[in-house]
Amino acid sequence: MVDIFLTIMGRDLKLAYRRWSEFANPLLFFVIVASLFPLALSPGQALLQSIGTGVLWVAALLSSLLALEGLFRGDFEDGSMEQILLSPAPFGTVVIAKIAAHWIVSGIPLIVLVPVVALSFQLPGEALATLAAALLLATPTLSVLSAIGAALTVSLKSGGSIIGLLILPLCSPMLIFGTRATDMAANGEPVAAPLYLLAALAVFAISLGPLAVAAALRVGLE
Amino acid sequence: MKLPRWFHRFGSPPYVYALAGTLGPWIGGIAVVLIAAGTFGGLVLAPPDYLQGDSFRIIYIHVPSAYISMMAYVILAVAAAIGFIWHLKLAHAVAVSIAPIGASFTFLALATGAIWGKPTWGTFWQWTDPRMMFELLLLFLYLGYMALRAAFEDRDKADRVSAILGVVGVVNVPIIHYSVIWWNSLHQGPTISRLDGPTITMDMLAPLLIMIVGFTFCFAWLLLSRLQGEIVEREYAARWLRELVGESR
């Protein structure tokens, strides 16, 4: 089972490496959206500082929507998903491996990039570590939810417009606790509670989410 | 476990169609009577609130519709799960029929909340209110469910895919609920379901409870009539339906 996990994840990582622009674009999109906000709002430093956290989290959420279309589509269209499903490999493991690979190429860069951009919003230094920690706990949940959205729409010709409608409401708890943790850290308050809740959401999503993804992919392949 | 014989009938479209046709008017009648009684009690018999005056009376629409909006989503998800697990087409038909009704009640809860908010909080829309936020997210869940269904041409596939979404959604509903409550609170606390008994006088409470029961019957009535329509749409080529239409012609 570990073999299958590593094989599938290695394959997906290699594919991502060969088509790296597909995963770089959402990050670029994130930076652009984050830099549009200061342009759209009045250029007061205090205002930017107070809304910075929320802007960054929402921009990160939106940018992750761009990366998720390709999560299963390539495999679905060239038939490899069907072959994987027919193989004796446990499908749930395959799904977890694919989600893990997706998290590595789309989640980890966000964990690095968001605090850097946060620096430009004058977020205090103490908050940056918390922001990175909150992202580390939130991005796995985000990857699982993205996978659910991608799997539900995989057999549609263009699922892009609908995925946001399915996924974003489900992301709201993550958004709430993530921004709350960052804000509390910026005010010098203890941040354990929201981080624990983010971790709980991640454990919950990782343990149950792949089942929904696997079921949705099976239906998509019918 | 051996299922009782009558249970199987609920998988048969003609039986359910006929049952919905028989029960519908009765349930609808009860709904009309209860809602009329509750409206009279709420608008005429209940005393005005010492703080909010008469404007509190919108509670008689607001609370029942908020309650139905949540209950409907749970029923939708349970029906969808039954349909998914046991490949029961009628369960899918129930889930499909619920979605627009649930979305409408959610909208009604939001709209009455906004109208009530104006004289009470001084604003139609309060972004910082957790329960309003929750209802809004619930509305998005309903709309997402309906949008996903509409995107599929094949009805079987739409049934199965949207069933998964429904179950994922209902697992998330409590999480969303509690996260928005912990997020911030401006909405008044619960008044009916408190451990130390309700803090609302009986004159005000009785019509509210009648309204809640009335709205539940109204929901069941709407559901049954939509279910009939859904069955006709799914079974339009079936012989029993042709015979039924032929007979009544």
Chai-1 contact restraints between the chains, C-beta under 6 A:
chainA,res_idxA,chainB,res_idxB,connection_type,confidence,min_distance_angstrom,max_distance_angstrom,comment,restraint_id
A,I148,B,V168,contact,1.0,0.0,6.0,A-B,restraint_1
A,L152,B,V161,contact,1.0,0.0,6.0,A-B,restraint_2
A,L152,B,L165,contact,1.0,0.0,6.0,A-B,restraint_3
A,L156,B,A151,contact,1.0,0.0,6.0,A-B,restraint_4
A,I162,B,A147,contact,1.0,0.0,6.0,A-B,restraint_5
A,I162,B,A151,contact,1.0,0.0,6.0,A-B,restraint_6
A,L165,B,G144,contact,1.0,0.0,6.0,A-B,restraint_7
A,L165,B,A147,contact,1.0,0.0,6.0,A-B,restraint_8
A,L166,B,G144,contact,1.0,0.0,6.0,A-B,restraint_9
A,P169,B,L137,contact,1.0,0.0,6.0,A-B,restraint_10
A,P169,B,F140,contact,1.0,0.0,6.0,A-B,restraint_11
A,P169,B,L141,contact,1.0,0.0,6.0,A-B,restraint_12
A,L170,B,N172,contact,1.0,0.0,6.0,A-B,restraint_13
A,S172,B,L137,contact,1.0,0.0,6.0,A-B,restraint_14
A,S172,B,I176,contact,1.0,0.0,6.0,A-B,restraint_15
A,P173,B,I175,contact,1.0,0.0,6.0,A-B,restraint_16
A,P173,B,I176,contact,1.0,0.0,6.0,A-B,restraint_17
A,P173,B,S179,contact,1.0,0.0,6.0,A-B,restraint_18
A,I176,B,S179,contact,1.0,0.0,6.0,A-B,restraint_19
A,I176,B,W183,contact,1.0,0.0,6.0,A-B,restraint_20
A,A212,B,I164,contact,1.0,0.0,6.0,A-B,restraint_21
A,A212,B,V168,contact,1.0,0.0,6.0,A-B,restraint_22
A,A215,B,I164,contact,1.0,0.0,6.0,A-B,restraint_23
A,A216,B,I164,contact,1.0,0.0,6.0,A-B,restraint_24
A,V219,B,R160,contact,1.0,0.0,6.0,A-B,restraint_25
A,V219,B,V161,contact,1.0,0.0,6.0,A-B,restraint_26
